[in-house]
Amino acid sequence: MASSLLEAPPVSPVLRLARGVVAVGIVVAVGAMLWASVGLLVDPNAFERLTIRVLELVGASASAEAITTRGMTPISRRLGTAGIALTVGVVGVWALFISANRAIDAVFAPRLREKIRPWLFVGPAIGLISLYLIYPTIGTIHESLTDRDGAFTLSHYRFAFTDPSMLLAFRNNVLWLVLGTLGSVVIGVG
C-alpha cells in the first residue's frame, strides 16, 4: 500500500501534451530574453537609457533629467553593464537550464529523458568551446595557408622557421614549456 502512495497517478495524453507545449514555450521565452539581453550588453549607452527609464518609472524625474543632461560617467556605465551581464548570465542561464530540464521531463519518455538530459548540460559547453576555441583555430590555420589574394601559400611558415627572431621566440617558448612544467611538477611532488 505504501508503494502505491509514492507512485505518480497516470497522466492523460492531452495533459502531457499541454505540459510539453508550456515547457517548450518557457524555454523559448527564456532563450529569447537571453538573446535580447545580449543587445543590451553590446550597446555602450544602453545602461544609461535603462537607468533613465527606471528612474522615470519610479517617479524620480529630477534624477532622470540630470542623467539625461549630464550623462553618466564611463565607470558608472561599465559597472552597470557588468552588473546586468552578471545578473543575466547567472539568473538567465539558471532559468534556461531549469526550464529545459522541465521541458525534457514533460516531452520525452523516461528512458529517453536519461539519454537526453546529459546533453542539456554538456551541449552549451561544447558549443562555447567550438565557438571560442575550435572555430578560431580553424580560421587561423586557413589564414596561415593563404596569402592576401586568397591563394594557397607556405610563405608564412617559411618565414616562421627561417627568421632568426622567430627561431629565438620558438626556443624561448619551448624552454618555458619544459622548465615551467618540470618546475610545477617538482614543486607539486616535493
CNS distance restraints for C-alpha pairs under 8 A (distance, minus, plus):
assign (resid   1 and name CA) (resid   5 and name CA) 6.81 0.50 0.50
assign (resid   2 and name CA) (resid   6 and name CA) 6.83 0.50 0.50
assign (resid   3 and name CA) (resid   7 and name CA) 6.48 0.50 0.50
assign (resid  11 and name CA) (resid  15 and name CA) 6.60 0.50 0.50
assign (resid  11 and name CA) (resid  16 and name CA) 6.48 0.50 0.50
assign (resid  12 and name CA) (resid  16 and name CA) 6.22 0.50 0.50
assign (resid  13 and name CA) (resid  17 and name CA) 6.08 0.50 0.50
assign (resid  14 and name CA) (resid  18 and name CA) 6.14 0.50 0.50
assign (resid  15 and name CA) (resid  19 and name CA) 6.10 0.50 0.50
assign (resid  16 and name CA) (resid  20 and name CA) 6.16 0.50 0.50
assign (resid  16 and name CA) (resid 106 and name CA) 6.52 0.50 0.50
assign (resid  16 and name CA) (resid 107 and name CA) 7.44 0.50 0.50
assign (resid  17 and name CA) (resid  21 and name CA) 6.16 0.50 0.50
assign (resid  17 and name CA) (resid 106 and name CA) 7.81 0.50 0.50
assign (resid  17 and name CA) (resid 107 and name CA) 7.33 0.50 0.50
assign (resid  18 and name CA) (resid  22 and name CA) 6.18 0.50 0.50
assign (resid  19 and name CA) (resid  23 and name CA) 5.99 0.50 0.50
assign (resid  19 and name CA) (resid 106 and name CA) 5.83 0.50 0.50
assign (resid  19 and name CA) (resid 107 and name CA) 7.77 0.50 0.50
assign (resid  20 and name CA) (resid  24 and name CA) 6.06 0.50 0.50
assign (resid  20 and name CA) (resid 103 and name CA) 6.04 0.50 0.50
assign (resid  20 and name CA) (resid 106 and name CA) 4.74 0.50 0.50
assign (resid  20 and name CA) (resid 107 and name CA) 4.89 0.50 0.50
assign (resid  21 and name CA) (resid  25 and name CA) 5.97 0.50 0.50
assign (resid  22 and name CA) (resid  26 and name CA) 6.19 0.50 0.50
assign (resid  23 and name CA) (resid  27 and name CA) 6.37 0.50 0.50
assign (resid  23 and name CA) (resid  99 and name CA) 6.53 0.50 0.50
assign (resid  23 and name CA) (resid 100 and name CA) 7.42 0.50 0.50
assign (resid  23 and name CA) (resid 102 and name CA) 6.29 0.50 0.50
assign (resid  23 and name CA) (resid 103 and name CA) 4.56 0.50 0.50
assign (resid  23 and name CA) (resid 106 and name CA) 6.94 0.50 0.50
assign (resid  24 and name CA) (resid  28 and name CA) 6.22 0.50 0.50
assign (resid  24 and name CA) (resid  99 and name CA) 7.88 0.50 0.50
assign (resid  24 and name CA) (resid 100 and name CA) 7.37 0.50 0.50
assign (resid  24 and name CA) (resid 103 and name CA) 5.52 0.50 0.50
assign (resid  25 and name CA) (resid  29 and name CA) 6.10 0.50 0.50
assign (resid  26 and name CA) (resid  30 and name CA) 6.06 0.50 0.50
assign (resid  26 and name CA) (resid  99 and name CA) 6.36 0.50 0.50
assign (resid  27 and name CA) (resid  31 and name CA) 6.06 0.50 0.50
assign (resid  27 and name CA) (resid  96 and name CA) 6.19 0.50 0.50
assign (resid  27 and name CA) (resid  99 and name CA) 5.44 0.50 0.50
assign (resid  27 and name CA) (resid 100 and name CA) 5.70 0.50 0.50
assign (resid  27 and name CA) (resid 103 and name CA) 7.42 0.50 0.50
assign (resid  28 and name CA) (resid  32 and name CA) 6.04 0.50 0.50
assign (resid  29 and name CA) (resid  33 and name CA) 6.19 0.50 0.50
assign (resid  30 and name CA) (resid  34 and name CA) 6.23 0.50 0.50
assign (resid  30 and name CA) (resid  92 and name CA) 7.11 0.50 0.50
assign (resid  30 and name CA) (resid  95 and name CA) 7.00 0.50 0.50
assign (resid  30 and name CA) (resid  96 and name CA) 5.93 0.50 0.50
assign (resid  31 and name CA) (resid  35 and name CA) 6.13 0.50 0.50
assign (resid  31 and name CA) (resid  96 and name CA) 6.79 0.50 0.50
assign (resid  32 and name CA) (resid  36 and name CA) 6.06 0.50 0.50
assign (resid  33 and name CA) (resid  37 and name CA) 6.14 0.50 0.50
assign (resid  34 and name CA) (resid  38 and name CA) 6.56 0.50 0.50
assign (resid  34 and name CA) (resid  88 and name CA) 6.99 0.50 0.50
assign (resid  34 and name CA) (resid  92 and name CA) 6.32 0.50 0.50
assign (resid  35 and name CA) (resid  39 and name CA) 7.22 0.50 0.50
assign (resid  36 and name CA) (resid  40 and name CA) 6.87 0.50 0.50
assign (resid  37 and name CA) (resid  41 and name CA) 6.32 0.50 0.50
assign (resid  37 and name CA) (resid  88 and name CA) 7.23 0.50 0.50
assign (resid  38 and name CA) (resid  42 and name CA) 6.20 0.50 0.50
assign (resid  39 and name CA) (resid  43 and name CA) 6.45 0.50 0.50
assign (resid  40 and name CA) (resid  46 and name CA) 5.70 0.50 0.50
assign (resid  40 and name CA) (resid  47 and name CA) 7.50 0.50 0.50
assign (resid  41 and name CA) (resid  46 and name CA) 7.27 0.50 0.50
assign (resid  41 and name CA) (resid  81 and name CA) 6.28 0.50 0.50
assign (resid  41 and name CA) (resid  84 and name CA) 7.68 0.50 0.50
assign (resid  41 and name CA) (resid  85 and name CA) 6.85 0.50 0.50
assign (resid  44 and name CA) (resid  77 and name CA) 7.40 0.50 0.50
assign (resid  45 and name CA) (resid  49 and name CA) 6.43 0.50 0.50
assign (resid  45 and name CA) (resid  77 and name CA) 7.30 0.50 0.50
assign (resid  46 and name CA) (resid  50 and name CA) 6.02 0.50 0.50
assign (resid  47 and name CA) (resid  51 and name CA) 6.02 0.50 0.50
assign (resid  47 and name CA) (resid  77 and name CA) 6.15 0.50 0.50
assign (resid  47 and name CA) (resid  80 and name CA) 6.19 0.50 0.50
assign (resid  47 and name CA) (resid  81 and name CA) 6.04 0.50 0.50
assign (resid  48 and name CA) (resid  52 and name CA) 6.26 0.50 0.50
assign (resid  48 and name CA) (resid  67 and name CA) 7.73 0.50 0.50
assign (resid  48 and name CA) (resid  71 and name CA) 7.50 0.50 0.50
assign (resid  48 and name CA) (resid  72 and name CA) 6.65 0.50 0.50
assign (resid  48 and name CA) (resid  77 and name CA) 6.53 0.50 0.50
assign (resid  49 and name CA) (resid  53 and name CA) 6.26 0.50 0.50
assign (resid  50 and name CA) (resid  54 and name CA) 6.17 0.50 0.50
assign (resid  51 and name CA) (resid  55 and name CA) 6.07 0.50 0.50
assign (resid  51 and name CA) (resid  64 and name CA) 7.64 0.50 0.50
assign (resid  52 and name CA) (resid  56 and name CA) 6.17 0.50 0.50
assign (resid  52 and name CA) (resid  63 and name CA) 7.96 0.50 0.50
assign (resid  52 and name CA) (resid  64 and name CA) 4.80 0.50 0.50
assign (resid  52 and name CA) (resid  65 and name CA) 7.80 0.50 0.50
assign (resid  52 and name CA) (resid  67 and name CA) 6.92 0.50 0.50
assign (resid  52 and name CA) (resid  68 and name CA) 7.22 0.50 0.50
assign (resid  53 and name CA) (resid  57 and name CA) 6.06 0.50 0.50
assign (resid  53 and name CA) (resid  64 and name CA) 7.55 0.50 0.50
assign (resid  54 and name CA) (resid  58 and name CA) 6.29 0.50 0.50
assign (resid  55 and name CA) (resid  59 and name CA) 6.23 0.50 0.50
assign (resid  55 and name CA) (resid  60 and name CA) 4.98 0.50 0.50
assign (resid  55 and name CA) (resid  61 and name CA) 6.40 0.50 0.50
assign (resid  55 and name CA) (resid  63 and name CA) 6.88 0.50 0.50
assign (resid  55 and name CA) (resid  64 and name CA) 5.58 0.50 0.50
assign (resid  56 and name CA) (resid  60 and name CA) 5.50 0.50 0.50
assign (resid  56 and name CA) (resid  61 and name CA) 5.09 0.50 0.50
assign (resid  56 and name CA) (resid  64 and name CA) 6.14 0.50 0.50
assign (resid  60 and name CA) (resid  64 and name CA) 6.38 0.50 0.50
assign (resid  61 and name CA) (resid  65 and name CA) 5.98 0.50 0.50
assign (resid  62 and name CA) (resid  66 and name CA) 6.17 0.50 0.50
assign (resid  63 and name CA) (resid  67 and name CA) 6.31 0.50 0.50
assign (resid  64 and name CA) (resid  68 and name CA) 6.11 0.50 0.50
assign (resid  65 and name CA) (resid  69 and name CA) 6.03 0.50 0.50
assign (resid  66 and name CA) (resid  70 and name CA) 5.93 0.50 0.50
assign (resid  66 and name CA) (resid  71 and name CA) 7.34 0.50 0.50
assign (resid  67 and name CA) (resid  71 and name CA) 4.51 0.50 0.50
assign (resid  67 and name CA) (resid  72 and name CA) 6.08 0.50 0.50
assign (resid  72 and name CA) (resid  76 and name CA) 6.18 0.50 0.50
assign (resid  72 and name CA) (resid  77 and name CA) 6.45 0.50 0.50
assign (resid  73 and name CA) (resid  77 and name CA) 6.44 0.50 0.50
assign (resid  74 and name CA) (resid  78 and name CA) 6.21 0.50 0.50
assign (resid  75 and name CA) (resid  79 and name CA) 5.99 0.50 0.50
assign (resid  76 and name CA) (resid  80 and name CA) 5.97 0.50 0.50
assign (resid  77 and name CA) (resid  81 and name CA) 6.07 0.50 0.50
assign (resid  78 and name CA) (resid  82 and name CA) 6.04 0.50 0.50
assign (resid  79 and name CA) (resid  83 and name CA) 6.10 0.50 0.50
assign (resid  80 and name CA) (resid  84 and name CA) 6.23 0.50 0.50
assign (resid  81 and name CA) (resid  85 and name CA) 6.06 0.50 0.50
assign (resid  82 and name CA) (resid  86 and name CA) 6.14 0.50 0.50
assign (resid  83 and name CA) (resid  87 and name CA) 6.12 0.50 0.50
assign (resid  84 and name CA) (resid  88 and name CA) 5.90 0.50 0.50
assign (resid  85 and name CA) (resid  89 and name CA) 5.68 0.50 0.50
assign (resid  86 and name CA) (resid  90 and name CA) 5.89 0.50 0.50
assign (resid  87 and name CA) (resid  91 and name CA) 5.64 0.50 0.50
assign (resid  87 and name CA) (resid  92 and name CA) 7.33 0.50 0.50
assign (resid  88 and name CA) (resid  92 and name CA) 4.86 0.50 0.50
assign (resid  88 and name CA) (resid  93 and name CA) 7.43 0.50 0.50
assign (resid  89 and name CA) (resid  93 and name CA) 5.75 0.50 0.50
assign (resid  90 and name CA) (resid  94 and name CA) 6.03 0.50 0.50
assign (resid  91 and name CA) (resid  95 and name CA) 6.04 0.50 0.50
assign (resid  92 and name CA) (resid  96 and name CA) 6.07 0.50 0.50
assign (resid  93 and name CA) (resid  97 and name CA) 6.14 0.50 0.50
assign (resid  94 and name CA) (resid  98 and name CA) 6.24 0.50 0.50
assign (resid  95 and name CA) (resid  99 and name CA) 5.97 0.50 0.50
assign (resid  96 and name CA) (resid 100 and name CA) 5.92 0.50 0.50
assign (resid  97 and name CA) (resid 101 and name CA) 5.94 0.50 0.50
assign (resid  97 and name CA) (resid 120 and name CA) 7.51 0.50 0.50
assign (resid  97 and name CA) (resid 121 and name CA) 7.62 0.50 0.50
assign (resid  98 and name CA) (resid 102 and name CA) 6.23 0.50 0.50
assign (resid  99 and name CA) (resid 103 and name CA) 6.08 0.50 0.50
assign (resid 100 and name CA) (resid 104 and name CA) 6.18 0.50 0.50
assign (resid 100 and name CA) (resid 120 and name CA) 7.48 0.50 0.50
assign (resid 101 and name CA) (resid 105 and name CA) 6.39 0.50 0.50
assign (resid 101 and name CA) (resid 117 and name CA) 7.15 0.50 0.50
assign (resid 101 and name CA) (resid 120 and name CA) 7.57 0.50 0.50
assign (resid 102 and name CA) (resid 106 and name CA) 6.11 0.50 0.50
assign (resid 103 and name CA) (resid 107 and name CA) 5.93 0.50 0.50
assign (resid 104 and name CA) (resid 108 and name CA) 5.69 0.50 0.50
assign (resid 104 and name CA) (resid 113 and name CA) 6.19 0.50 0.50
assign (resid 104 and name CA) (resid 116 and name CA) 7.70 0.50 0.50
assign (resid 104 and name CA) (resid 117 and name CA) 7.19 0.50 0.50
assign (resid 105 and name CA) (resid 109 and name CA) 7.67 0.50 0.50
assign (resid 105 and name CA) (resid 110 and name CA) 7.63 0.50 0.50
assign (resid 105 and name CA) (resid 113 and name CA) 6.60 0.50 0.50
assign (resid 108 and name CA) (resid 112 and name CA) 6.09 0.50 0.50
assign (resid 108 and name CA) (resid 113 and name CA) 5.65 0.50 0.50
assign (resid 109 and name CA) (resid 113 and name CA) 6.03 0.50 0.50
assign (resid 110 and name CA) (resid 114 and name CA) 6.69 0.50 0.50
assign (resid 111 and name CA) (resid 115 and name CA) 7.04 0.50 0.50
assign (resid 112 and name CA) (resid 116 and name CA) 6.27 0.50 0.50
assign (resid 113 and name CA) (resid 117 and name CA) 5.81 0.50 0.50
assign (resid 114 and name CA) (resid 118 and name CA) 7.31 0.50 0.50
assign (resid 115 and name CA) (resid 119 and name CA) 7.83 0.50 0.50
assign (resid 116 and name CA) (resid 120 and name CA) 6.78 0.50 0.50
assign (resid 117 and name CA) (resid 121 and name CA) 7.14 0.50 0.50
assign (resid 118 and name CA) (resid 122 and name CA) 6.14 0.50 0.50
assign (resid 119 and name CA) (resid 123 and name CA) 5.03 0.50 0.50
assign (resid 120 and name CA) (resid 124 and name CA) 7.36 0.50 0.50
assign (resid 121 and name CA) (resid 125 and name CA) 7.45 0.50 0.50
assign (resid 122 and name CA) (resid 126 and name CA) 6.25 0.50 0.50
assign (resid 123 and name CA) (resid 127 and name CA) 6.09 0.50 0.50
assign (resid 124 and name CA) (resid 128 and name CA) 6.08 0.50 0.50
assign (resid 125 and name CA) (resid 129 and name CA) 6.08 0.50 0.50
assign (resid 126 and name CA) (resid 130 and name CA) 6.04 0.50 0.50
assign (resid 127 and name CA) (resid 131 and name CA) 6.06 0.50 0.50
assign (resid 128 and name CA) (resid 132 and name CA) 5.92 0.50 0.50
assign (resid 128 and name CA) (resid 133 and name CA) 7.95 0.50 0.50
assign (resid 129 and name CA) (resid 133 and name CA) 5.33 0.50 0.50
assign (resid 129 and name CA) (resid 134 and name CA) 6.63 0.50 0.50
assign (resid 130 and name CA) (resid 134 and name CA) 4.68 0.50 0.50
assign (resid 130 and name CA) (resid 135 and name CA) 5.87 0.50 0.50
assign (resid 131 and name CA) (resid 135 and name CA) 5.50 0.50 0.50
assign (resid 131 and name CA) (resid 136 and name CA) 7.50 0.50 0.50
assign (resid 132 and name CA) (resid 136 and name CA) 6.46 0.50 0.50
assign (resid 133 and name CA) (resid 137 and name CA) 6.14 0.50 0.50
assign (resid 134 and name CA) (resid 138 and name CA) 6.24 0.50 0.50
assign (resid 135 and name CA) (resid 139 and name CA) 6.21 0.50 0.50
assign (resid 136 and name CA) (resid 140 and name CA) 5.98 0.50 0.50
assign (resid 137 and name CA) (resid 141 and name CA) 6.21 0.50 0.50
assign (resid 138 and name CA) (resid 142 and name CA) 6.13 0.50 0.50
assign (resid 139 and name CA) (resid 143 and name CA) 6.14 0.50 0.50
assign (resid 140 and name CA) (resid 144 and name CA) 6.06 0.50 0.50
assign (resid 141 and name CA) (resid 145 and name CA) 6.38 0.50 0.50
assign (resid 142 and name CA) (resid 146 and name CA) 6.53 0.50 0.50
assign (resid 143 and name CA) (resid 147 and name CA) 7.51 0.50 0.50
assign (resid 144 and name CA) (resid 154 and name CA) 7.77 0.50 0.50
assign (resid 144 and name CA) (resid 156 and name CA) 6.34 0.50 0.50
assign (resid 144 and name CA) (resid 157 and name CA) 7.76 0.50 0.50
assign (resid 145 and name CA) (resid 152 and name CA) 5.64 0.50 0.50
assign (resid 145 and name CA) (resid 153 and name CA) 5.30 0.50 0.50
assign (resid 145 and name CA) (resid 154 and name CA) 5.92 0.50 0.50
assign (resid 145 and name CA) (resid 156 and name CA) 7.44 0.50 0.50
assign (resid 146 and name CA) (resid 150 and name CA) 5.16 0.50 0.50
assign (resid 146 and name CA) (resid 151 and name CA) 5.20 0.50 0.50
assign (resid 146 and name CA) (resid 152 and name CA) 4.57 0.50 0.50
assign (resid 146 and name CA) (resid 153 and name CA) 5.26 0.50 0.50
assign (resid 146 and name CA) (resid 154 and name CA) 7.71 0.50 0.50
assign (resid 147 and name CA) (resid 151 and name CA) 5.56 0.50 0.50
assign (resid 147 and name CA) (resid 152 and name CA) 6.55 0.50 0.50
assign (resid 147 and name CA) (resid 153 and name CA) 6.13 0.50 0.50
assign (resid 154 and name CA) (resid 158 and name CA) 6.24 0.50 0.50
assign (resid 155 and name CA) (resid 159 and name CA) 6.12 0.50 0.50
assign (resid 156 and name CA) (resid 160 and name CA) 6.18 0.50 0.50
assign (resid 157 and name CA) (resid 161 and name CA) 6.12 0.50 0.50
assign (resid 158 and name CA) (resid 162 and name CA) 6.12 0.50 0.50
assign (resid 159 and name CA) (resid 163 and name CA) 5.63 0.50 0.50
assign (resid 160 and name CA) (resid 166 and name CA) 5.66 0.50 0.50
assign (resid 160 and name CA) (resid 167 and name CA) 7.28 0.50 0.50
assign (resid 161 and name CA) (resid 166 and name CA) 6.93 0.50 0.50
assign (resid 161 and name CA) (resid 167 and name CA) 6.39 0.50 0.50
assign (resid 162 and name CA) (resid 166 and name CA) 7.54 0.50 0.50
assign (resid 162 and name CA) (resid 167 and name CA) 7.06 0.50 0.50
assign (resid 163 and name CA) (resid 167 and name CA) 6.29 0.50 0.50
assign (resid 164 and name CA) (resid 168 and name CA) 6.17 0.50 0.50
assign (resid 165 and name CA) (resid 169 and name CA) 6.26 0.50 0.50
assign (resid 166 and name CA) (resid 170 and name CA) 6.18 0.50 0.50
assign (resid 167 and name CA) (resid 171 and name CA) 6.17 0.50 0.50
assign (resid 168 and name CA) (resid 172 and name CA) 6.18 0.50 0.50
assign (resid 169 and name CA) (resid 173 and name CA) 6.15 0.50 0.50
assign (resid 170 and name CA) (resid 174 and name CA) 6.20 0.50 0.50
assign (resid 171 and name CA) (resid 175 and name CA) 6.19 0.50 0.50
assign (resid 172 and name CA) (resid 176 and name CA) 6.17 0.50 0.50
assign (resid 173 and name CA) (resid 177 and name CA) 6.03 0.50 0.50
assign (resid 174 and name CA) (resid 178 and name CA) 6.09 0.50 0.50
assign (resid 175 and name CA) (resid 179 and name CA) 5.78 0.50 0.50
assign (resid 175 and name CA) (resid 180 and name CA) 7.85 0.50 0.50
assign (resid 176 and name CA) (resid 180 and name CA) 5.29 0.50 0.50
assign (resid 176 and name CA) (resid 181 and name CA) 7.86 0.50 0.50
assign (resid 177 and name CA) (resid 181 and name CA) 5.94 0.50 0.50
assign (resid 178 and name CA) (resid 182 and name CA) 5.94 0.50 0.50
assign (resid 179 and name CA) (resid 183 and name CA) 5.74 0.50 0.50
assign (resid 180 and name CA) (resid 184 and name CA) 6.09 0.50 0.50
assign (resid 181 and name CA) (resid 185 and name CA) 6.21 0.50 0.50
assign (resid 182 and name CA) (resid 186 and name CA) 6.11 0.50 0.50
assign (resid 183 and name CA) (resid 187 and name CA) 6.07 0.50 0.50
assign (resid 184 and name CA) (resid 188 and name CA) 5.93 0.50 0.50
assign (resid 185 and name CA) (resid 189 and name CA) 5.93 0.50 0.50
assign (resid 186 and name CA) (resid 190 and name CA) 5.65 0.50 0.50
